[in-house]
Structures are given as C-alpha cells and as structure tokens.
Amino acid sequence: MLITGAEERKKGRTALFIDGEYAVSIDTVTFMSSGFRVGADIDDDELYELIRTSKINRAKEKALYLIEYRARSRKEIEDKLVPLFGEEASELAIERLEELGLINDEDFAREFARQLFENRHYSAQRVSFELMKKGIDRGLADEIISELEPDPVEQIERLLRTKYSRCLDDEKGRQRAINGLRAMGFSWYDIKDAMDGIS
C-alpha cells in the first residue's frame, strides 16, 4: 500500500490517504514522528501500529486535559477515555500518568473527602457514598474517612446554627431541617442529639 496523501486537519489531526483514497485520521505528532511520509509504502501491520500509537497518544493528551482543571480519580478518567479510544489505549495512557504521579487515587480521595466534609458538610456515610461513586475502593474510603471525619453531632449543631437557623422556630421548619440533614447522610440519632444540644 502506498501513502498518497497526508493532509493536516483541525485539532492536531492528519488525514492519511492510501492508494488514492482516504484511509484514516491520526494524531499529527504520531505521524510526523513515525518516519512515514507521502510516497512511502506501508503494510497492514505498520498501519495498525500507527493507528494504535495515535490512539494511545490522543488518550494521554485527553487525560492531561481532564486533570488540568481538577483532580480526578482513575475511574473518572477511564470513563471518559474508553468510549473515545478503547480499553487498551486508555489503560496505557492512565498507567503512564500514574507513573508520573499525575493520577493518584489516594491523594484524590483524601482531598475530595476533605472538601465534602468542610464545604458540603456531608456525613461520613454520604462522603463514603460519594467516594465510591468516583471509583474509590471501600477500604481506602474507610481509611480516609476515619482520618478526616469530624464529630457528627458538632457538625450538625454548626449546620443548625447556620444553614438551618431559620427553620427551628416551628415544627414544619424543624422537619425541613431534619430532612435536609438526613439527605446529607446524618443519622436520626445524631440529629436528635444535636437538636437537643442547641434547644
């Protein structure tokens, strides 16, 4: 097979034409570094390897783009990459970023849990649920929560004095506060203790 054309397209892609017909679009950097040029012969195995390398490089680029804006768990990145680049390219890209220390589930989980406790005021149960949604192993989630979890009754008391301070004057308001706290994962017993503590 003969490479008869290589046209640069948008977003760093190059369209390859083989034997006069469009064949595939690959990453421009991959093509430029491959050693192949217009007029060169390429066989099926070489073309397959070129496409495979392009997918891996594009997966790495996409993963870097994803973590540029915020830290993400391995699963979050995997869920974004696999539909676009397939399992092999996605796994190789993620492994490389893990080697470089750019993806680290333990660091991600610790920071994410801290934000949920401090900014969202979630309970340990809700934080555990949110961590596992991100693909964090239950054992790691439990370990991090045991390190970071504030006293739930004190946490609820702070919320009752701030977020729910206007809800405590009547029964309907108190019920609204209880429902909100339950949605944040707090147990009825901790909510009752906190309410008794500030009444």
C-alpha positions in Angstrom: 0.0 0.0 0.0 1.2 3.5 -0.8 0.7 6.6 1.3 -0.5 9.0 -1.4 -1.6 11.9 0.8 -1.3 13.4 4.3 -3.5 16.4 5.0 -3.3 18.3 8.3 -6.8 18.9 9.7 -8.1 20.6 12.8 -7.2 19.7 16.4 -3.8 18.2 15.6 -5.1 15.5 13.3 -3.7 14.4 9.9 -5.9 12.6 7.3 -4.0 9.8 5.6 -4.7 8.8 2.0 -3.6 5.3 0.9 -3.6 4.3 -2.7 -5.5 7.5 -3.6 -8.3 7.0 -1.1 -8.9 8.4 2.5 -7.9 5.7 5.0 -7.8 7.1 8.5 -7.3 10.2 10.6 -4.4 10.1 13.1 -2.6 12.3 15.5 -0.2 14.6 13.6 2.6 14.3 16.1 2.4 10.5 15.8 2.5 10.7 12.0 5.4 13.1 12.0 7.5 11.0 14.4 6.7 7.7 12.7 9.1 8.2 9.8 6.4 7.6 7.2 5.9 10.3 4.5 3.8 10.7 1.4 5.2 8.3 -1.2 6.2 5.6 1.4 5.0 2.1 1.3 3.1 0.9 4.4 1.7 -2.6 5.1 -1.3 -3.6 7.2 0.7 -4.3 10.4 2.5 -0.9 10.1 -0.8 0.9 9.6 -2.4 -0.9 12.5 0.6 0.1 14.8 0.4 3.7 13.6 -3.3 3.9 14.5 -2.7 2.1 17.8 0.1 4.6 18.7 -2.1 7.5 17.7 -4.9 6.3 19.9 -2.5 6.0 22.9 -1.1 9.5 22.4 -4.5 11.0 21.9 -5.7 9.3 25.1 -2.8 10.7 27.0 -3.5 14.1 25.7 -7.2 13.9 26.6 -6.3 12.6 30.1 -3.9 15.5 30.7 -6.6 17.9 29.5 -9.1 16.4 32.0 -6.8 16.7 35.0 -5.7 20.2 34.1 -8.8 21.7 35.5 -9.3 19.5 38.6 -8.0 16.3 40.1 -9.9 13.2 39.1 -10.0 9.6 40.1 -8.7 6.8 37.9 -12.3 5.7 37.2 -13.4 9.2 36.2 -10.7 9.4 33.6 -11.3 5.8 32.4 -15.0 6.5 32.0 -14.1 9.5 29.7 -11.3 7.8 27.7 -12.6 4.3 27.0 -15.6 5.4 24.8 -13.3 7.6 22.7 -10.1 5.5 22.5 -10.9 1.9 23.6 -9.7 0.0 26.6 -6.1 -0.7 25.6 -5.1 2.9 24.7 -7.0 4.3 27.8 -5.3 1.9 30.1 -1.8 2.6 28.8 -2.4 6.3 28.9 -3.6 6.1 32.6 -0.8 3.9 33.6 1.7 6.4 32.2 0.1 9.3 34.0 0.1 7.2 37.2 3.8 6.6 36.8 4.3 10.3 36.5 2.3 10.9 39.7 -0.4 12.9 37.8 -3.2 10.4 38.7 -3.2 9.1 42.3 -6.5 7.8 43.8 -5.4 8.1 47.4 -4.4 11.8 47.0 -7.6 12.5 45.1 -9.8 10.7 47.6 -8.2 12.5 50.6 -8.7 15.9 49.0 -12.2 15.2 47.7 -13.3 13.8 51.1 -11.8 16.9 52.9 -13.8 19.2 50.6 -17.0 17.2 51.1 -16.6 17.4 54.9 -15.6 21.1 55.1 -17.5 22.7 52.2 -20.6 20.5 51.8 -20.8 19.4 55.4 -21.6 15.9 54.5 -21.7 13.0 56.9 -19.2 10.2 56.8 -21.8 7.9 55.3 -22.5 10.4 52.5 -18.8 11.0 51.9 -18.2 7.3 51.6 -21.0 7.0 49.1 -19.6 9.9 47.0 -16.0 8.5 47.1 -17.2 5.1 45.9 -19.2 6.8 43.1 -15.8 8.1 41.9 -14.4 4.6 41.9 -12.5 4.7 45.2 -12.0 1.3 46.9 -14.2 0.9 50.0 -11.1 0.1 52.2 -9.3 3.3 51.1 -12.5 5.3 51.5 -13.0 4.0 55.1 -9.4 4.7 56.0 -9.5 8.3 54.8 -12.9 8.9 56.4 -11.6 7.7 59.7 -8.7 10.2 59.5 -10.9 13.2 58.4 -14.3 12.7 59.9 -15.4 15.5 62.3 -17.7 14.7 65.2 -21.1 14.3 63.6 -23.1 15.9 66.4 -20.9 19.0 66.4 -21.1 19.1 62.6 -24.9 19.1 62.8 -25.0 21.7 65.5 -23.0 24.0 63.3 -25.4 23.5 60.5 -28.4 24.1 62.7 -26.9 27.4 63.8 -26.1 28.5 60.3 -27.8 26.8 57.3 -30.9 25.8 59.3 -31.1 28.6 61.8 -34.4 30.0 60.5 -36.0 26.6 60.4 -36.1 25.8 64.1 -39.0 28.1 65.2 -41.8 25.7 64.3 -42.4 22.0 63.7 -42.6 22.3 59.9 -39.3 24.1 59.8 -37.7 21.6 62.1 -38.9 18.8 59.9 -37.4 20.5 56.9 -34.1 20.8 58.7 -34.2 17.1 59.7 -35.0 16.1 56.1 -32.1 18.2 54.8 -29.7 16.7 57.4 -30.9 13.2 56.6 -30.2 13.9 52.9 -26.6 14.8 53.9 -26.3 11.3 55.4 -26.6 12.0 59.1 -28.3 9.5 61.3 -31.6 10.3 63.1 -29.9 9.7 66.5 -27.1 12.2 65.8 -29.6 14.8 64.5 -31.7 14.3 67.7 -28.7 14.7 69.9 -27.6 17.9 68.1 -31.1 19.4 68.3 -31.4 18.6 72.0 -28.0 20.2 72.4 -28.9 23.6 71.0 -32.5 23.8 72.2 
